[in-house]
Amino acid sequence: MSKALFPALFKPVQLGDLQLKNRIIMASMTRNRNIYPTEMNAEYYAQRAGAGLVLSEGTLIEPQGTEWPEAPGIWNSKQIEGWKKVTKAVHNAGGLIWAQLWHLGRAAHVLHNCGVPPPAPSAIAANGGKFRLLNGTPGYSVPEAIEDPQDYVKLYIQAAENAKAAGFDGVELHAANGYLVTQFLEQHSNKRTDNYGGSIENRIRFALEIIDGFIKIWGASRVGIKLSPSGGYNDMGEKYDDAVALYSQLIKELDSRKLGYIQVMRHFQFFDPTGRGTPINIDEVFRPLIKNSLFIVNGDFSPEEGEKWVEEGKADAVAFARPYISNPDFVERLQHGKELSAITDMRTLYLAVDNDKSKGYTDYPRAT
């Protein structure tokens, strides 16, 4: 490989008042390495600052019963101070980093949260469920219906304020993969009879209220959102026509606000383990609706495929995930034609091995 093979990916692009040095985005990846970010986490992100934009791992807006007990949060001052180490390190390495703000909703589990049911728009459990750190297959918990969604809108907005205090360059709302915002969007998980349920207009209200709160803090061009219209993960997914209608209306509303970007995941097998998902050609269905925001695509893209999508105008930038785990210098390897390294120990994706959190995290070497 050489830079000449990827001219579209290496072309800078304007994201509001920020210029991205390339169109290669480091996707959000849960690594379960610290509730409070440390110098080790700062090193991990700084190693990968060659991306045009680094997206943080999912960052929790309140304590939750997550299957990743060391997933980071941003709900208190100690976490803000920890994230300051990360943002400073990325900036010193010449990069930009946005915080992805996250609530699991019904995808959390009571056994990870002292028996307390997780919150959700309705008291409807997802089907199936596997939890890495729980014995057997206990299935998803029955959630407790949220009494006033405004309580959670406020939590997201507070997290966005905290992200600004921590030195991030922008914020992304995680509205994908079956987590809390997605649960409000889709009708099978949202049976509310108030202004947050029923019609598409009502079901997208929760997401839009959060986004509008983010905009007041950051300005529209420093706000992004991640969507997964094909479903498949955490027992999510609508019928094709319903999914297209829902996400088309939501994307039109988002684009009218002139967000920095709208990130859309395409359907792929890793995020559809049970086959519930509905494949949708996101470039054909949703790309034409986005006129004011950057369109970032995600979903197991190879560099070659990502280059083609950007070259053909099907996307403005491409988010890459797993290659960034074992290739901290992913951008430089593409630029100089270096072979990509494989993940050497799958155990280290989410867990420390031999009580050493750095293994499989900050110890992957750069290409020589």
C-alpha positions in Angstrom: 0.0 0.0 0.0 1.0 3.6 -0.4 -0.5 7.0 0.0 -1.2 7.1 -3.7 -3.6 4.2 -3.3 -5.8 6.2 -0.9 -5.9 9.8 -2.1 -9.5 10.3 -1.2 -9.0 9.1 2.4 -6.0 11.4 2.8 -7.7 14.5 1.5 -8.4 16.9 4.4 -12.0 17.8 5.1 -13.7 20.6 7.0 -15.8 19.7 10.0 -17.4 23.0 11.0 -14.6 25.2 12.2 -12.2 22.2 12.5 -10.1 20.9 9.6 -9.6 17.1 9.7 -6.1 16.2 8.3 -7.6 13.1 6.7 -10.9 11.3 6.4 -9.9 8.4 8.5 -11.9 8.3 11.7 -10.9 6.2 14.8 -14.2 4.7 15.8 -15.4 4.3 19.4 -14.3 1.0 20.9 -15.0 -0.1 24.4 -11.8 -1.5 25.9 -12.8 -1.7 29.6 -9.6 -0.3 31.0 -10.5 2.3 33.7 -13.6 4.0 35.1 -11.3 7.0 35.7 -9.0 7.6 32.8 -5.3 7.5 33.6 -1.9 8.2 31.9 -2.2 4.8 30.4 -5.4 5.7 28.7 -3.9 9.0 27.6 -1.0 7.0 26.0 -3.4 4.7 24.2 -5.3 7.6 22.5 -2.2 9.6 21.8 -0.7 6.7 20.0 -3.7 6.8 17.6 -3.8 10.6 17.1 -2.9 10.2 13.4 -6.6 9.8 12.7 -8.4 12.8 11.2 -10.7 12.5 14.2 -10.5 10.3 17.3 -13.8 9.2 18.8 -13.6 8.2 22.5 -14.9 4.9 23.6 -18.5 4.9 24.9 -18.4 7.2 27.9 -21.1 6.6 30.5 -23.2 9.5 31.7 -24.1 7.9 35.0 -23.1 4.8 37.0 -24.8 1.8 35.3 -24.9 -2.0 35.5 -22.7 -2.5 32.5 -21.0 -5.7 31.5 -17.8 -3.6 31.2 -17.2 -2.8 34.9 -14.2 -0.6 34.0 -15.8 1.4 31.2 -15.1 5.1 31.7 -17.7 7.6 32.7 -17.9 11.4 32.7 -20.3 12.1 35.5 -18.0 13.5 38.2 -15.0 15.7 38.7 -12.5 12.9 39.1 -13.4 11.6 35.7 -13.2 15.1 34.1 -9.7 15.4 35.5 -8.8 11.9 34.1 -10.1 12.8 30.6 -8.1 16.0 30.7 -5.0 13.8 30.6 -6.4 12.1 27.5 -7.4 15.2 25.6 -4.1 17.0 26.3 -2.1 14.0 25.1 -4.1 13.7 21.9 -3.8 17.5 21.2 0.0 17.3 22.0 0.2 14.5 19.4 -1.5 16.7 16.8 -4.9 15.1 17.0 -8.6 16.0 17.6 -10.8 14.0 19.9 -14.6 14.0 20.5 -16.4 12.3 23.4 -19.0 9.7 22.7 -21.7 10.0 25.4 -23.4 6.7 26.3 -26.2 5.2 28.3 -27.0 1.4 28.0 -30.6 1.5 29.1 -32.1 -2.0 29.1 -28.8 -3.4 27.7 -27.4 -3.2 31.3 -28.0 -6.0 33.7 -29.3 -6.2 37.3 -26.6 -8.6 38.3 -24.0 -5.9 37.4 -25.9 -3.3 39.4 -26.7 -4.8 42.8 -30.1 -6.0 41.7 -31.3 -2.6 40.5 -33.3 -2.8 37.2 -31.9 -0.7 34.3 -34.0 2.2 33.0 -35.7 2.1 29.6 -38.5 3.8 27.8 -40.8 0.9 28.6 -40.6 -2.2 30.9 -39.8 -4.5 28.0 -36.8 -6.8 28.2 -34.8 -7.5 25.1 -34.7 -11.1 23.9 -31.5 -13.3 24.2 -28.5 -11.8 25.8 -25.0 -12.9 26.7 -22.9 -11.2 29.3 -19.1 -11.8 29.3 -18.7 -11.7 33.1 -21.9 -13.5 34.2 -22.1 -17.3 34.4 -24.4 -19.1 32.0 -26.8 -17.1 29.8 -29.0 -15.2 32.2 -30.6 -13.1 29.4 -31.4 -9.4 29.5 -33.0 -7.8 32.6 -36.5 -6.6 32.7 -36.0 -2.8 32.8 -38.0 -0.2 34.7 -39.9 2.3 32.6 -38.5 5.8 32.9 -41.1 8.1 34.6 -39.8 11.4 33.1 -37.4 11.2 30.1 -36.3 14.8 30.9 -34.3 13.4 33.8 -32.1 11.5 31.3 -32.0 14.4 28.8 -30.5 16.4 31.7 -27.9 13.7 32.4 -26.8 13.7 28.8 -26.6 17.5 28.8 -24.6 17.6 32.0 -22.2 15.0 30.5 -21.8 17.3 27.4 -20.8 20.1 29.7 -18.4 17.9 31.5 -16.8 16.9 28.2 -16.2 20.5 27.4 -14.6 21.0 30.8 -12.4 18.0 30.0 -11.0 19.5 26.9 -12.7 17.5 24.2 -13.2 19.1 20.8 -16.8 18.0 20.4 -19.4 15.4 21.5 -21.2 12.5 19.8 -24.5 11.1 21.0 -24.4 7.3 20.9 -27.8 6.6 19.4 -27.0 3.2 18.0 -26.6 -0.5 18.8 -29.6 -0.9 21.0 -28.6 1.4 23.8 -31.0 3.9 25.5 -31.5 6.4 22.7 -32.2 3.6 20.2 -34.7 2.1 22.6 -36.7 5.3 22.5 -36.5 5.4 18.7 -37.8 2.0 17.8 -41.4 1.0 18.4 -40.9 -2.6 19.6 -38.9 -1.3 22.6 -41.0 1.9 23.1 -44.6 1.5 24.0 -45.1 4.8 25.8 -48.3 6.7 25.5 -47.0 10.1 26.3 -45.1 12.6 24.1 -42.2 10.2 23.8 -44.0 7.2 22.3 -46.3 6.2 19.5 -45.6 8.3 16.4 -42.2 8.7 14.8 -42.3 12.4 15.7 -42.7 11.4 19.4 -40.2 8.6 19.3 -37.4 10.8 17.9 -38.2 13.5 20.5 -35.8 12.1 23.1 -32.8 12.1 20.7 -33.6 15.6 19.4 -33.9 17.1 22.8 -30.5 15.8 23.8 -29.0 17.0 20.5 -30.5 20.4 21.0 -29.1 20.5 24.5 -25.7 19.6 23.1 -25.9 22.4 20.5 -26.6 25.0 23.2 -23.3 24.0 24.9 -21.1 23.3 21.9 -22.6 24.8 18.8 -24.1 22.6 16.1 -20.8 22.0 14.2 -19.2 20.5 17.3 -22.0 17.9 17.7 -22.3 14.5 16.1 -24.5 11.4 16.4 -24.1 7.7 15.7 -27.0 5.7 14.3 -27.6 2.0 13.4 -30.7 1.9 11.2 -30.2 -1.7 10.2 -30.4 -2.9 13.9 -29.3 -6.3 14.9 -27.4 -5.6 18.1 -29.0 -5.9 21.6 -32.2 -7.3 20.0 -32.9 -4.1 18.0 -34.2 -3.6 14.5 -37.4 -2.6 12.7 -39.1 -4.0 9.6 -37.5 -2.5 6.5 -40.2 0.1 5.7 -40.5 1.1 9.3 -36.8 1.5 9.7 -36.4 3.6 6.6 -39.3 5.9 7.6 -38.1 6.3 11.1 -34.4 7.0 10.4 -35.2 9.1 7.3 -37.3 11.5 9.4 -34.7 11.6 12.2 -31.8 12.2 9.8 -33.7 15.1 8.1 -34.3 16.7 11.5 -30.6 16.2 12.4 -29.3 17.6 9.1 -31.6 20.6 9.4 -29.7 21.5 12.6 -26.4 21.5 10.6 -24.6 19.1 12.9 -20.9 18.5 12.4 -21.6 15.0 11.2 -24.0 12.1 11.2 -22.3 8.7 11.5 -24.3 5.8 10.2 -23.5 2.1 10.6 -24.2 -0.2 7.8 -25.4 -3.7 8.4 -22.7 -6.3 9.1 -22.6 -9.7 10.8 -20.6 -8.8 13.9 -23.4 -6.5 15.0 -26.2 -8.8 14.0 -25.4 -12.0 15.9 -29.0 -13.3 15.9 -30.0 -12.3 12.4 -32.7 -9.8 13.6 -31.2 -6.9 11.6 -32.6 -5.5 8.4 -29.9 -4.7 5.8 -30.3 -1.2 4.4 -28.1 0.4 1.7 -27.2 3.4 3.8 -25.5 5.2 0.8 -28.6 4.9 -1.3 -31.3 5.6 1.3 -29.8 8.1 3.7 -26.9 9.8 1.9 -29.2 11.9 -0.3 -30.9 13.3 2.9 -27.7 14.7 4.3 -26.9 18.1 2.8 -25.5 20.2 5.7 -23.5 17.7 7.8 -20.6 15.4 7.0 -21.7 11.8 6.4 -19.4 9.4 8.2 -19.9 5.6 7.5 -19.0 2.7 9.8 -19.2 -1.0 9.6 -16.2 -3.3 8.9 -14.8 -1.2 6.0 -11.5 -2.2 4.6 -9.2 0.8 3.6 -9.8 -0.1 0.0 -13.5 -0.1 0.3 -13.5 3.1 2.4 -11.4 4.8 -0.3 -13.9 3.9 -2.9 -16.9 5.2 -0.9 -15.2 8.5 -0.4 -13.9 8.8 -3.9 -17.4 8.1 -5.3 -19.1 10.6 -2.9 -21.0 7.9 -1.0 -19.4 9.1 2.2 -17.3 12.1 3.4 -15.2 10.0 5.9 -14.9 6.4 7.1 -14.7 5.2 10.7 -12.4 2.2 11.3 -12.5 0.2 14.5 -10.7 -3.1 15.0 -7.6 -2.3 12.9 -6.9 0.5 15.4 -6.6 -2.0 18.2 -3.4 -3.7 16.9 -2.2 -0.8 14.7 -1.8 2.4 16.7 -0.1 3.8 13.6 -3.0 2.7 11.3 -2.9 6.0 9.3 0.9 5.9 8.9 0.8 2.3 7.8 -1.7 3.2 5.1 0.3 6.2 4.1 3.6 4.3 3.8 2.4 1.0 2.5 3.1 -1.0 5.6 1.3 -4.3 6.4 -1.4 -4.2 9.1 -0.9 -6.2 12.2 -3.5 -8.7 13.5 -4.8 -8.8 17.1 -2.5 -11.2 18.9 -4.6 -12.1 21.9 -8.4 -11.8 21.8 -8.5 -12.0 25.6 -7.1 -8.5 25.9 -10.0 -6.8 24.0 -12.0 -6.3 27.1 -10.0 -7.7 30.0 -6.6 -7.2 31.7 -4.4 -10.3 31.4 -2.1 -11.1 34.4 -3.4 -8.0 36.1 -1.6 -5.9 33.4 -4.1 -3.5 31.7 -1.4 -2.4 29.2 -1.3 -5.8 27.5 -3.1 -5.7 24.2 -3.8 -2.0 24.9 -0.7 0.2 24.7 1.9 -2.4 23.8 1.2 -3.0 20.1 4.3 -1.8 18.3 4.4 0.7 15.5 5.7 -0.4 12.1 9.4 -0.2 11.5 
